[in-house]
Amino acid sequence: MYKLICFLLCINAASAQTFFRAYVPVSENNVTFTNAFAGGLNSGLLSSIDLNQDGINDVFVFDNTTDRITTYLHSGLPNNADFTYAPQYENLFPPLKKWTFLVDYNCDGKPDIFTRSDSLGSIALYRNDFQPGVGLTFTLITHEIPATVAGINDKVRCSNLGETYTRFADIDNDGDIDALGWPDPPTGRIAYYQNKSVEMGLPCDSFRYELVSLCWGKFQLAFGSNSISAFNIFCLPPKPAPINKKPIPSPNANFKLSQADLAKTIENASVAKKDDTVTSLFPFDIDADNDMDLLIGDVGSHRALLALNGGTATQDLMISQDTVFPNGPHALDVHSYLNFSAIDANNDGRLDLVATANRESVNNSYHLLTDVSSTSVPNYAFAQNDFLQQTMIDLGVNAYPAFFDYNGDGLLDLVSGNNYYEPQVNNTKVGLALFVNTGTLTQPQYNLINRNFADFSSIAVGINATACAPAFGDLDADGDADMIIGTESGRLFYYNNTPVGGLANFNLISPFMDSIDVGNFSMPNIVDLNNDGLLDLVVGKRNGRINYYQNFGTTTNADFNKTPTSDTLGKVVLLTNANGVTGYTSPTFYKSNGLTYMLVGNEKGEVLLYDSITNNINGTWRLAQTTVVTGTQGKYTAPAAADVNNDGYVDFMVGNSGGGLALYMQQNPTGIAPLQFGESDIKLQPNPANDVVVIQANIFVPLQLALYNLNGNVLHRQLMQGSTKLPVKNLANGVYILSVESGSKRVHKRLVVMH
């Protein structure tokens, strides 16, 4: 039984379609994904927040590779890391970029938002203004947190390297929130912005940041490895910067060194070069001694570095390091370098640690370390490397779904490609995941049985390919769906389907189909766009346009020119990145009420609806709706349209950059007609038939095909799309009824068999 969570989309045009986010059961290896359609996770920064105000901390996740927000409610069970995906809270947060932490800055018990500002190199702050009866709301307090350097106005900076960020915590244990970050440029030492609000007798929500140290903890990171090269180094005070200029981390000309300090400075300089690589910080009192220790991830390492503080809350002094934290058989190790967060994952009142990849590392990259101590001193033990991820479909980086009937049982199965798994899954880096529909016509459910369907990964290794986007259609009218795969190279792989034992069996015919090359990232769709009974080829691409290749062949032998019939189909140009040069279009088509529609995903993460397509292939198509999906999808959306639950209304699955999927359905929407088609849309050739009859359907989604005798007995049933071949040589001479069905809509055609 699927359930619908009704995020009703606004209707902004007469032809707008209303979709609802839906959930159907999905499993793998007999284990059900409890959050199947949460959308996958690549990297992540996690924070605790009570989303539904039930007194139990839930989890907010910000994926810093996609700027995507996901929210999860805790079940409330003690000693249990049990979370349910809750997308209804995602749109309550403001748009966020690059990195985000939830920290209570104003001492009201509600976590506020620190995030990267649109103002270059600055940090924005949003206040949590939750009110009973109103719900969760955030108010922008500032887009540039101010600070001083020896009395000169400045701002709390995040280094402008894109991936680095400032962390906020009560470093000196005085009740207000301080900040640790990086000098600009980075030096392998830590900048400390102390909040002077409490010292000045001001409320804790005041902004009184002062840059007091350019080497907090008095240690020096090593160059080229995630380790500390020197402890107890000598630190020069920050030099005042000219007004409106960046503070320069260089010696003060008026500052005099003693001979001993000068010797120490020379000694430290000879120990190691300064580290100017990208590094992540997480201040955390890991040993409960009331001073801040530091967890560090580095771009040059897959390991975690723990720097232990042997000083005090006000006199920080790092004295030792653990370069393989936690020391033991489960030391943290991810494909990309590490971020760190602290949440109460298992609802036992103690903070646990979550280490995540900071880049597109993806699967098995959410490492949970639970505090298993029975005393006030934490003791962190490895719990799992797929926290949250194990509850959802996660196909690595990106997901490109497509529907077809894999086993000929008349149910829509699902195949999804990806860009890559990192690390590899079952020796697969790039591959097709096959989900077999084990439900019914009206109640689908999916079982993920193969993450390397058709063994595309073997071919991908040989050509060093990333990305595989599948499309299905019967290009030779033999009654089964063939497959085309698009890749990042812009070329297309063509596979012919020769079923074995009733199961689809794909054989590679051409790795460079008809010499077609769209440039980069070909996203194919097989559809009879011009209603001539032949399946055409529509291909999205990196440059934000869509190519159309008309089929100039026959029903049994498709033929496409390498030069597109149109390289800007519908005059659609989606340049959605910040520089306005790429769009990564991913189109899919369907019919409703006799009209043709296109859903198209893009780099920005939208799913857009276009109409004015019918009888207007060479014209300009109208953008009818920009709010087809709700919530935050991440980036690089890729939709696939089909009538999933056989109710006569078009649904669609959408993949995203997190390697996950989301399902959207129409549930008998008021005013929206079901899929409409008539006798003129269904053609039988030849009729009478003596060996094989070819059924052509001018419908863009899979349909149910049934063959009846005159007594009403079902002789054959299958799924079809576009065209299919039905053998009749074993049937007796006579008249039969061929029925093409979608939900309650049925078209009956009279078929004569004559040998």
Phi, psi and omega in degrees: 000122176271153177239148181250126169260116196271090170266087186291127182273148180291147180259109186248009176202160183299330182263011183298142179257144181252115180244153180236142175290132186230160179227132173233156182296136176223136182220166173211132181054041177067015176246125182279134173285111182289337177235051191310316188256033177287341170106005178077159181223132175259284175250186178178146170238121187254144177218151176272140174199140177274093187292319185253011175053046176256009179085003181241132182290129175259189185232133172252129179239128174247115179274107189281356172271342184234356186058031183262137176259133168228148184231143186223131178267135175280143183292339183094351178290131180289149177057037184215119178275072188243110183236145177244128178300130185227077185293347181295346180263349189295318182284357177280346178268148177290165175299132185233152185223145169068304179202152182208135174229141175259116182220136179281100184271339188249015171061032178256007178083003180243127182291133178258178187248122165253130183208165178293137183267158172294338175286119190307126176078009185247174183233133178258153179230128174245132179271137176280111182248039178304135175225139176303135181086343179254317178100196186278120175221152180232140181242128178292121179267315177201149174259005180206098181291124183277159176207171176233153172233102182053043175089354180267131180297135178211203177212152175293118190258147160251137182301142187275037178266001175092313185260339180281160182203164177267140177251142184246128179196164177277086187293317184264009172059039181248002174105347175248165189265120177263186183215141171242137180206205184240139167300159181239105009280163180298148182234002186084007177235164189253132175272136182242117174258110181270134175275116185267011186301309182296317180300330182267005179074024182258160176300156185289350178268009177281155177256103178224056182279138177224131176285106186255344181206142173256007175211063177303137181083352176053053176221162182234123176288146180283154177275126174088001177208156180273080181204170179259129181266337183206139175251162175053044180283161177276137184242127172277146178290154177300140178273135176303139179258149173301151181303136180066017175244158179290145173294137183254117183282069178227163186300147173282126184299334182269001184268126183257131178266140170287164179299322180293316179294323179297318178297320180294321180297317179296319180298314180297322181295331182277345183290315184201152171290156178289141181272118179245020180275171180283131186216146177253151183236145171213099176286131186198132179279089189278345181241013173055041178248018174069023167226158186273121169273181186217126171261135187228133170245146186227144183298337181269007185215150174263003184257167178257141175249128175250121175256121182267135183267121176254012181264224178229179180298331183254348179230079185286136181209107178286134186237343181204168182219150172238109186273357177227051181293140346283135185299121182146193186290344183245038175302140183297133181205112178234165181295325179250169181285166199261143162255161179225144177216160176233124177217162172270088188289325187251016173054049176244009178084004180241145181281131175255164180252140174235123176252127183232161176289144181266354179228190182286073180264315162091245191291149181051049184232011176248092185270121180256125174245113183267146176279108183258011183287151174254007178240184180286344179270121183296153174220108189264127181239141179297130178250314181192160178252008181226040178305132185069317184298326184290349182267357189225163170291120178222106185258024180093223177266121180069153176218134182234091186277156174205146181258144167192167181266103185288321189246012174066026181264008179081005178251146180283117172266176187225137173234137177226129172272178178212178172275309176187155165263138174214109003287174183294150176247121182051045181062022181246125176259311175240131182192177178254130176262128182256122175250114179271132179281111180256012180267221180234180179301324185256346181231080183288150166209150191237145177236116179283106187253347185204122178264004176222053181298139180063009176051042179293334182300326179297319178290320182299321179297318183296328182250008180055043184273143164239150181080132169213117183245111185272154170216148186231143176184151182276092185275351179236013175053040177256011174091004177224160184274128173271174188227137171240135179242128173265151180226177181292342180289342183093354179268174183234138173260131180249126179242132172266139182264118173236089188304146176235119181062030179083358180256142180302139180220109189260132179242129181291120178263318182210127174275001180215069190302120176050026179059024180284130178217112183268004178109282178213142174054076177280128182238089191279155172215131182257119188201143174277088188281329183260011173058038178256009179086000179247140180282123179264179182234125176240130187229118170283163184205173188297325187280012174085003179250176181229128177267144176239126178241109179288140177278113180259012181265221179232178180296332183262352182211089181293144181218121181237138174285150179289336175272126184294146172298325173213133177260003175218067186302132179067009185059028180275123176228113182244091176261099195248358178272172187297329182271354177068034180237346180228159180215333178052064181287142178221097188267153168213151187236154172203166177245144174212128180056036176081359181249151180265137179232153173236128166261135180222129174268166181209179183297327182290339180103013179271163163234115186253149179248126178244142173231202187059038182261322185303126181057030183215041183300321184270001182264197180261123180274149185264132172284104187270334187201131177253355185246048183287327179241155179251167178076183180260116184271350190086214181240172174054055179288144181220102181271155173223123185263142176189161173270088190294320185253015172056040178257004179089003180240142184285134174242174173206149173257140179232128174266160181218181186291341178283359182080014182249176182231152172225140182251131177236134182233156164260127181246083182047054183294137180298131176085354180254122182284149175291176177306125182250131173204153183233187183299328181291341179276349181243124182234140178243127179220128349278166177210105013293156179235149178238343182231301182220142172244134178264123179256122178250129180237121179275056180229142189264008178232159180299144180234158175272131178246129179225141178245126182242151165271178185288350175272358179087009178279137179280120179263334183199144176215137178203171174264143178217155174212132180077271178217155178208160181249131181241113178293136179231008186294338180267001178272147176289154175302140178154191182253135179230162178247121177256124184245130174250126192230147168211109185060231180275352181274129180222139172239127181254134178237140179274124181243127178255127176254126183216111181272000000 
